[in-house]
């Protein structure tokens, strides 16, 4: 990461590596997935259906902010 708190781009790079290590394929991952309340950073698909939302936040942000945001997006899927 760059700086003390990293950036959202740094977080996305970590998430990309973790998703790949966990076996998620590019076909199962949608980035900037449109929802009625805004774009989700990542939506994970199973047989083409959304099953999870992942929000990227820089390290200095509280995890709860990303969790609340992801829950809001997931509620609209």
C-alpha positions as protocol buffer text, in pm:
chain_id: "A"
residue {
  index: 1
  type: UNK
  ca { x: 0 y: 0 z: 0 }
}
residue {
  index: 2
  type: UNK
  ca { x: 101 y: 356 z: -46 }
}
residue {
  index: 3
  type: UNK
  ca { x: 104 y: 596 z: 246 }
}
residue {
  index: 4
  type: UNK
  ca { x: -25 y: 511 z: 591 }
}
residue {
  index: 5
  type: UNK
  ca { x: -386 y: 457 z: 496 }
}
residue {
  index: 6
  type: UNK
  ca { x: -358 y: 313 z: 144 }
}
residue {
  index: 7
  type: UNK
  ca { x: -602 y: 398 z: -128 }
}
residue {
  index: 8
  type: UNK
  ca { x: -917 y: 239 z: -259 }
}
residue {
  index: 9
  type: UNK
  ca { x: -711 y: 128 z: -562 }
}
residue {
  index: 10
  type: UNK
  ca { x: -476 y: -52 z: -321 }
}
residue {
  index: 11
  type: UNK
  ca { x: -776 y: -220 z: -158 }
}
residue {
  index: 12
  type: UNK
  ca { x: -907 y: -329 z: -498 }
}
residue {
  index: 13
  type: UNK
  ca { x: -570 y: -483 z: -586 }
}
residue {
  index: 14
  type: UNK
  ca { x: -580 y: -685 z: -263 }
}
residue {
  index: 15
  type: UNK
  ca { x: -942 y: -789 z: -325 }
}
residue {
  index: 16
  type: UNK
  ca { x: -860 y: -895 z: -683 }
}
residue {
  index: 17
  type: UNK
  ca { x: -576 y: -1118 z: -557 }
}
residue {
  index: 18
  type: UNK
  ca { x: -790 y: -1265 z: -279 }
}
residue {
  index: 19
  type: UNK
  ca { x: -1079 y: -1342 z: -513 }
}
residue {
  index: 20
  type: UNK
  ca { x: -843 y: -1512 z: -760 }
}
residue {
  index: 21
  type: UNK
  ca { x: -684 y: -1717 z: -479 }
}
residue {
  index: 22
  type: UNK
  ca { x: -1030 y: -1819 z: -361 }
}
residue {
  index: 23
  type: UNK
  ca { x: -1107 y: -1954 z: -709 }
}
residue {
  index: 24
  type: UNK
  ca { x: -1336 y: -1681 z: -843 }
}
residue {
  index: 25
  type: UNK
  ca { x: -1305 y: -1649 z: -1220 }
}
residue {
  index: 26
  type: UNK
  ca { x: -1333 y: -1322 z: -1414 }
}
residue {
  index: 27
  type: UNK
  ca { x: -1667 y: -1446 z: -1550 }
}
residue {
  index: 28
  type: UNK
  ca { x: -1803 y: -1467 z: -1194 }
}
residue {
  index: 29
  type: UNK
  ca { x: -1695 y: -1117 z: -1092 }
}
residue {
  index: 30
  type: UNK
  ca { x: -1865 y: -794 z: -1196 }
}
residue {
  index: 31
  type: UNK
  ca { x: -1698 y: -466 z: -1106 }
}
residue {
  index: 32
  type: UNK
  ca { x: -1890 y: -140 z: -1069 }
}
residue {
  index: 33
  type: UNK
  ca { x: -2218 y: -332 z: -1081 }
}
residue {
  index: 34
  type: UNK
  ca { x: -2509 y: -90 z: -1112 }
}
residue {
  index: 35
  type: UNK
  ca { x: -2773 y: -95 z: -837 }
}
residue {
  index: 36
  type: UNK
  ca { x: -3057 y: 152 z: -767 }
}
residue {
  index: 37
  type: UNK
  ca { x: -2855 y: 300 z: -479 }
}
residue {
  index: 38
  type: UNK
  ca { x: -2524 y: 325 z: -666 }
}
residue {
  index: 39
  type: UNK
  ca { x: -2252 y: 105 z: -812 }
}
residue {
  index: 40
  type: UNK
  ca { x: -2127 y: -187 z: -604 }
}
residue {
  index: 41
  type: UNK
  ca { x: -1749 y: -226 z: -630 }
}
residue {
  index: 42
  type: UNK
  ca { x: -1782 y: -602 z: -683 }
}
residue {
  index: 43
  type: UNK
  ca { x: -2074 y: -840 z: -726 }
}
residue {
  index: 44
  type: UNK
  ca { x: -1998 y: -1211 z: -724 }
}
residue {
  index: 45
  type: UNK
  ca { x: -2211 y: -1433 z: -944 }
}
residue {
  index: 46
  type: UNK
  ca { x: -2308 y: -1799 z: -926 }
}
residue {
  index: 47
  type: UNK
  ca { x: -2458 y: -1931 z: -1250 }
}
residue {
  index: 48
  type: UNK
  ca { x: -2511 y: -1568 z: -1352 }
}
residue {
  index: 49
  type: UNK
  ca { x: -2706 y: -1476 z: -1038 }
}
residue {
  index: 50
  type: UNK
  ca { x: -2565 y: -1226 z: -784 }
}
residue {
  index: 51
  type: UNK
  ca { x: -2482 y: -1392 z: -453 }
}
residue {
  index: 52
  type: UNK
  ca { x: -2245 y: -1146 z: -280 }
}
residue {
  index: 53
  type: UNK
  ca { x: -2140 y: -782 z: -276 }
}
residue {
  index: 54
  type: UNK
  ca { x: -1787 y: -671 z: -189 }
}
residue {
  index: 55
  type: UNK
  ca { x: -1704 y: -307 z: -121 }
}
residue {
  index: 56
  type: UNK
  ca { x: -1348 y: -177 z: -144 }
}
residue {
  index: 57
  type: UNK
  ca { x: -1248 y: 83 z: 115 }
}
residue {
  index: 58
  type: UNK
  ca { x: -910 y: 232 z: 185 }
}
residue {
  index: 59
  type: UNK
  ca { x: -749 y: 101 z: 500 }
}
residue {
  index: 60
  type: UNK
  ca { x: -812 y: 420 z: 697 }
}
residue {
  index: 61
  type: UNK
  ca { x: -1190 y: 387 z: 662 }
}
residue {
  index: 62
  type: UNK
  ca { x: -1395 y: 197 z: 914 }
}
residue {
  index: 63
  type: UNK
  ca { x: -1499 y: -148 z: 792 }
}
residue {
  index: 64
  type: UNK
  ca { x: -1855 y: -79 z: 905 }
}
residue {
  index: 65
  type: UNK
  ca { x: -1890 y: 186 z: 633 }
}
residue {
  index: 66
  type: UNK
  ca { x: -1821 y: -71 z: 363 }
}
residue {
  index: 67
  type: UNK
  ca { x: -2042 y: -327 z: 532 }
}
residue {
  index: 68
  type: UNK
  ca { x: -2337 y: -86 z: 550 }
}
residue {
  index: 69
  type: UNK
  ca { x: -2285 y: 17 z: 189 }
}
residue {
  index: 70
  type: UNK
  ca { x: -2258 y: -345 z: 68 }
}
residue {
  index: 71
  type: UNK
  ca { x: -2573 y: -439 z: 260 }
}
residue {
  index: 72
  type: UNK
  ca { x: -2763 y: -153 z: 97 }
}
residue {
  index: 73
  type: UNK
  ca { x: -2651 y: -260 z: -250 }
}
residue {
  index: 74
  type: UNK
  ca { x: -2728 y: -627 z: -178 }
}
residue {
  index: 75
  type: UNK
  ca { x: -3079 y: -530 z: -70 }
}
residue {
  index: 76
  type: UNK
  ca { x: -3138 y: -393 z: -419 }
}
residue {
  index: 77
  type: UNK
  ca { x: -3018 y: -702 z: -607 }
}
